[in-house]
Amino acid sequence: MDLRGHGQSRHCFDTTSSGNNDNDHDIYRDQRIGGHQKEQTFAAMQQEDSVSLNNNNNNNMVTIQSCAEDVIYTLCKLNLIGENSPRGIVGHSFGGRCALAYHHHLLLRTSSSDGGGGHIMGTSPNNAYLHPPQDCWILDSCPGKIHSSVRKVVEAVASIDMPIQSKKELVRILTKEKNLDPSIAAWMTTNLKSVGDATAGAGAGEQQQQQYEFMFDLNVIQDILQDFPRQDMMRMLQECFMTGPNGSEAGAAIRGNIHMVIASKNKSWTSDILEQLETIRQGNDFKNKNALASMQLNLLHLDAGHWVHVDALDELVVAMAKGLVNSD
């Protein structure tokens, strides 16, 4: 897949997650720090590689917006700015919320008087700025509060004493004592890390038992869960359409498309939410309807569960490839 950058380099920033569980359980995976540039057609960094960079913020409260700013911070550190700014951003579930916040933030910064898209972290090299993406893909990120099943998992995980002796023991506790689905319990083992040295302190002929603890910070997860209902995705979508320096053509030229993928088997998508999105798509609520000529909100319904990139991968790839061709 050819995701071309603004210049000769080709980059795309990916905030997707993987798994086979209910809405937003991928938050648990979104705690690892890292991120690195890959010189290839598709350069991707998972959203879980950026969230914990919130240590750079003075505000102790971790929000979806601060996660988006971590993405911007990481890209600036990698010098993926100016003509090398990412061509697009892709996010699934919680990652989709971060992708929208990222897209929204850069559009509003670009339309401000200083014209600096990603200039929130100080002066960039050569006074270059991080440009808004031409395509923002939001994969089954339903507006509104967190799914009740996620709260149940948070409470179950928070009640377990750590470290734990084995991954099997974690599965047993989550399924037998906390009544969680076996698939979720098994997936939670992927969020464990080993602690201590398996040989340290062991006598001759003895082997110290391996222990595990969670690699994520439950306090960060609690912060993010509380922020879900505060993020007004509908307002942000509207503002993305209306953004531009005084409605000028120059401002319109910087904007790209927002593609919202809706999983038809996800019951969180109520008729009211879908009607609001359709209203935004048609532009009935906008004062500047000319903006629709330069930016589109595409609503793609797929016959899939929440994990659309697993249940309907072929259809998703075809849709993304078509979108990239149409926006070039």
C-alpha positions as CSV (number, residue, x, y, z in Angstrom):
1,M,0.0,0.0,0.0
2,D,1.4,3.4,-1.0
3,L,0.9,6.0,1.7
4,R,2.9,8.9,0.3
5,G,4.3,11.7,2.3
6,H,4.1,15.4,1.6
7,G,7.6,15.3,0.2
8,Q,9.8,12.5,-1.2
9,S,9.9,10.5,2.0
10,R,6.9,8.3,2.6
11,H,5.5,8.0,6.1
12,C,2.2,7.2,7.8
13,F,1.5,7.2,11.5
14,D,-0.6,4.3,12.7
15,T,-2.4,4.2,16.0
16,T,-4.2,0.9,15.6
17,S,-4.3,-1.9,18.1
18,S,-4.8,-5.6,17.7
19,G,-6.8,-8.2,19.6
20,N,-10.2,-10.0,19.6
21,N,-12.2,-8.3,22.4
22,D,-14.9,-5.7,23.2
23,N,-14.7,-1.9,22.7
24,D,-11.7,0.0,23.9
25,H,-9.9,-2.9,25.7
26,D,-6.9,-1.8,23.6
27,I,-6.4,0.9,26.2
28,Y,-4.5,-1.6,28.2
29,R,-2.0,-1.9,25.4
30,D,-1.5,1.8,25.1
31,Q,1.2,2.3,27.8
32,R,4.5,1.5,26.2
33,I,7.1,4.1,25.2
34,G,9.2,4.1,22.1
35,G,8.5,4.7,18.4
36,H,11.1,4.7,15.7
37,Q,11.3,5.8,12.1
38,K,11.2,3.1,9.5
39,E,12.4,4.0,6.0
40,Q,9.9,2.1,4.0
41,T,6.7,2.7,2.1
42,F,4.6,2.4,5.2
43,A,6.3,3.7,8.4
44,A,4.1,2.9,11.3
45,M,4.2,3.3,15.1
46,Q,1.6,1.8,17.3
47,Q,-0.4,4.0,19.6
48,E,0.7,2.0,22.6
49,D,4.3,3.3,21.8
50,S,3.3,6.9,22.6
51,V,0.9,7.3,25.4
52,S,3.3,7.1,28.3
53,L,5.2,10.0,26.9
54,N,2.8,12.0,29.0
55,N,5.6,12.2,31.5
56,N,6.7,15.2,29.5
57,N,3.6,17.1,30.5
58,N,3.3,19.2,33.7
59,N,-0.3,18.2,34.0
60,N,-0.6,14.9,35.9
61,M,-4.0,14.1,34.4
62,V,-3.6,12.0,31.2
63,T,-6.2,12.9,28.6
64,I,-6.9,11.9,25.0
65,Q,-5.7,15.3,23.9
66,S,-2.4,14.8,25.8
67,C,-2.0,11.4,24.1
68,A,-2.4,13.2,20.7
69,E,0.2,15.7,21.7
70,D,2.5,12.8,22.5
71,V,2.1,11.7,18.9
72,I,3.1,15.2,17.8
73,Y,6.0,15.2,20.2
74,T,7.3,11.9,18.9
75,L,7.0,12.9,15.2
76,C,8.9,16.1,15.9
77,K,11.6,14.1,17.7
78,L,11.8,11.9,14.6
79,N,12.0,15.0,12.4
80,L,8.9,13.8,10.5
81,I,7.8,17.4,9.9
82,G,7.5,19.8,7.0
83,E,7.5,18.0,3.7
84,N,8.1,14.8,5.6
85,S,5.0,15.1,7.7
86,P,2.9,11.9,7.8
87,R,0.6,11.4,4.8
88,G,-2.1,10.0,7.0
89,I,-3.0,8.7,10.4
90,V,-4.9,5.6,11.3
91,G,-6.4,4.7,14.7
92,H,-8.6,1.9,16.0
93,S,-11.0,2.4,18.9
94,F,-9.2,4.4,21.6
95,G,-6.5,5.0,18.9
96,G,-9.1,6.4,16.7
97,R,-10.0,9.0,19.3
98,C,-6.4,10.0,19.5
99,A,-6.2,10.2,15.7
100,L,-9.1,12.6,15.6
101,A,-7.6,14.7,18.4
102,Y,-4.3,14.8,16.5
103,H,-6.0,15.8,13.2
104,H,-8.2,18.3,14.9
105,H,-5.3,19.9,16.8
106,L,-3.1,20.3,13.8
107,L,-6.0,21.8,11.7
108,L,-6.8,24.4,14.4
109,R,-3.1,25.2,14.9
110,T,-2.6,25.6,11.2
111,S,-5.6,28.0,10.9
112,S,-4.3,30.1,13.8
113,S,-2.4,33.4,13.3
114,D,1.0,31.8,13.7
115,G,0.2,29.1,11.1
116,G,2.1,26.5,13.0
117,G,0.5,23.1,12.7
118,G,2.6,21.1,15.1
119,H,4.4,23.8,16.9
120,I,3.3,22.9,20.4
121,M,6.7,21.6,21.5
122,G,8.9,24.6,20.7
123,T,10.8,25.6,17.6
124,S,11.2,22.7,15.1
125,P,14.3,22.3,13.0
126,N,14.6,24.8,10.2
127,N,11.3,26.4,11.5
128,A,9.4,23.6,9.8
129,Y,6.0,22.6,11.1
130,L,4.1,19.3,11.3
131,H,1.4,19.5,8.6
132,P,-2.1,18.1,9.1
133,P,-2.6,14.6,7.5
134,Q,-4.4,14.4,4.2
135,D,-6.3,11.4,5.4
136,C,-7.5,10.5,8.9
137,W,-8.9,7.0,9.3
138,I,-10.9,6.3,12.5
139,L,-11.7,2.6,12.9
140,D,-14.8,1.9,14.9
141,S,-14.3,4.6,17.5
142,C,-17.9,5.3,18.7
143,P,-18.5,8.7,20.3
144,G,-19.7,8.8,23.9
145,K,-18.7,7.2,27.2
146,I,-16.7,4.1,27.7
147,H,-18.3,0.7,27.2
148,S,-19.5,-0.9,30.5
149,S,-17.5,-4.1,29.8
150,V,-14.3,-2.1,29.9
151,R,-15.1,-0.8,33.4
152,K,-15.6,-4.4,34.5
153,V,-12.2,-5.4,33.2
154,V,-10.5,-2.4,34.9
155,E,-12.0,-3.3,38.3
156,A,-11.1,-6.9,37.9
157,V,-7.5,-6.2,37.0
158,A,-7.1,-3.5,39.7
159,S,-8.2,-6.1,42.4
160,I,-5.4,-8.6,41.6
161,D,-2.3,-8.6,43.8
162,M,0.9,-8.3,41.8
163,P,3.3,-9.8,41.0
164,I,1.6,-13.0,39.9
165,Q,3.2,-16.5,39.6
166,S,2.2,-17.4,36.1
167,K,0.1,-16.4,33.1
168,K,-2.1,-19.4,33.7
169,E,-2.8,-18.1,37.2
170,L,-3.9,-14.8,35.8
171,V,-6.3,-16.5,33.4
172,R,-7.7,-18.6,36.2
173,I,-8.3,-15.6,38.5
174,L,-9.9,-13.5,35.7
175,T,-12.2,-16.3,34.5
176,K,-13.1,-18.2,37.7
177,E,-13.0,-15.4,40.3
178,K,-13.8,-12.3,38.2
179,N,-16.1,-14.0,35.7
180,L,-14.4,-12.5,32.6
181,D,-14.6,-14.0,29.2
182,P,-11.8,-16.5,28.6
183,S,-10.7,-14.7,25.4
184,I,-10.2,-11.4,27.3
185,A,-8.4,-13.2,30.1
186,A,-6.0,-14.8,27.7
187,W,-5.5,-11.5,25.9
188,M,-4.6,-9.8,29.2
189,T,-1.6,-12.1,29.6
190,T,-0.1,-10.3,26.6
191,N,0.1,-7.2,28.9
192,L,2.3,-9.0,31.5
193,K,6.1,-8.5,31.8
194,S,8.5,-10.7,33.8
195,V,10.0,-9.3,36.9
196,G,13.2,-10.2,38.6
197,D,16.0,-12.5,37.5
198,A,15.0,-16.2,37.1
199,T,18.4,-17.2,38.5
200,A,19.1,-14.5,41.0
201,G,19.0,-15.7,44.6
202,A,18.7,-19.3,43.7
203,G,20.9,-21.8,45.4
204,A,22.8,-24.7,43.7
205,G,20.5,-26.8,41.8
206,E,17.6,-24.5,42.5
207,Q,15.5,-22.4,40.1
208,Q,13.7,-19.3,41.2
209,Q,10.1,-19.2,40.1
210,Q,9.3,-16.6,37.4
211,Q,6.9,-13.8,38.4
212,Y,4.9,-11.3,36.3
213,E,3.3,-7.9,36.7
214,F,1.3,-5.7,34.3
215,M,3.3,-3.4,32.1
216,F,0.6,-0.7,32.1
217,D,-0.2,2.0,34.7
218,L,-3.7,1.6,36.0
219,N,-3.8,5.2,37.1
220,V,-3.2,6.3,33.5
221,I,-6.0,4.0,32.3
222,Q,-8.4,5.4,34.9
223,D,-7.5,8.9,33.7
224,I,-8.2,8.0,30.1
225,L,-11.5,6.3,30.9
226,Q,-12.7,9.4,32.7
227,D,-11.8,11.5,29.7
228,F,-13.9,9.5,27.2
229,P,-17.2,11.3,27.8
230,R,-15.4,14.6,27.9
231,Q,-14.2,14.3,24.3
232,D,-16.9,15.8,22.1
233,M,-16.1,14.0,18.9
234,M,-19.1,15.5,17.0
235,R,-17.9,19.0,17.8
236,M,-14.4,18.2,16.8
237,L,-15.6,16.8,13.5
238,Q,-17.6,19.9,12.8
239,E,-14.6,22.1,13.6
240,C,-12.4,20.1,11.3
241,F,-14.8,21.0,8.4
242,M,-15.0,24.6,9.3
243,T,-11.3,25.2,10.0
244,G,-9.2,27.5,7.8
245,P,-7.6,30.9,7.9
246,N,-10.7,33.1,7.5
247,G,-12.3,30.5,5.2
248,S,-9.6,31.1,2.6
249,E,-8.8,28.7,-0.2
250,A,-5.3,28.4,1.2
251,G,-6.8,27.2,4.4
252,A,-9.1,24.7,2.6
253,A,-6.1,23.3,0.7
254,I,-4.4,22.1,3.9
255,R,-7.4,19.9,4.9
256,G,-7.9,16.3,3.9
257,N,-10.5,13.7,4.4
258,I,-11.8,12.0,7.5
259,H,-12.9,8.4,7.1
260,M,-15.0,6.8,9.9
261,V,-15.3,3.0,9.7
262,I,-18.4,1.8,11.5
263,A,-18.7,-1.9,12.5
264,S,-22.3,-2.9,11.9
265,K,-22.1,-5.6,14.6
266,N,-21.0,-3.1,17.3
267,K,-24.2,-2.2,19.2
268,S,-22.7,1.0,20.5
269,W,-23.5,2.7,17.2
270,T,-27.0,3.9,18.0
271,S,-29.4,5.4,15.4
272,D,-29.0,8.8,17.1
273,I,-25.2,8.8,16.7
274,L,-25.4,7.7,13.1
275,E,-27.9,10.4,12.3
276,Q,-25.6,13.0,13.9
277,L,-22.7,11.8,11.8
278,E,-24.9,11.8,8.6
279,T,-25.9,15.4,9.4
280,I,-22.3,16.4,9.7
281,R,-21.4,14.6,6.5
282,Q,-24.1,16.4,4.6
283,G,-22.9,19.7,6.0
284,N,-26.4,20.9,7.1
285,D,-25.1,22.5,10.3
286,F,-22.2,24.4,8.8
287,K,-22.1,28.1,8.0
288,N,-19.4,27.6,5.5
289,K,-20.7,24.9,3.3
290,N,-18.0,25.5,0.7
291,A,-15.6,23.7,3.0
292,L,-17.2,20.4,1.9
293,A,-15.6,20.9,-1.5
294,S,-12.2,20.5,0.0
295,M,-12.8,18.0,2.8
296,Q,-15.1,15.0,3.1
297,L,-16.4,13.0,5.9
298,N,-16.7,9.4,4.6
299,L,-18.8,6.9,6.6
300,L,-17.9,3.3,5.8
301,H,-20.1,0.6,7.2
302,L,-18.5,-2.8,7.4
303,D,-20.1,-6.2,8.3
304,A,-17.8,-6.7,11.2
305,G,-17.4,-6.6,15.0
306,H,-15.3,-4.0,16.8
307,W,-12.1,-5.5,15.5
308,V,-12.8,-4.4,11.9
309,H,-9.2,-4.9,10.8
310,V,-9.5,-8.6,11.8
311,D,-13.1,-9.3,10.8
312,A,-13.1,-7.4,7.5
313,L,-9.5,-6.9,6.6
314,D,-9.8,-7.3,2.9
315,E,-12.7,-4.8,2.6
316,L,-10.8,-2.3,4.8
317,V,-7.7,-2.5,2.7
318,V,-9.6,-2.0,-0.5
319,A,-11.4,1.0,1.0
320,M,-8.2,2.6,2.3
321,A,-6.4,2.1,-1.0
322,K,-9.4,3.6,-2.9
323,G,-9.4,6.6,-0.5
324,L,-5.7,7.2,-1.0
325,V,-6.1,7.2,-4.8
326,N,-9.0,9.6,-4.7
327,S,-7.3,12.1,-2.5
328,D,-4.1,12.3,-4.5
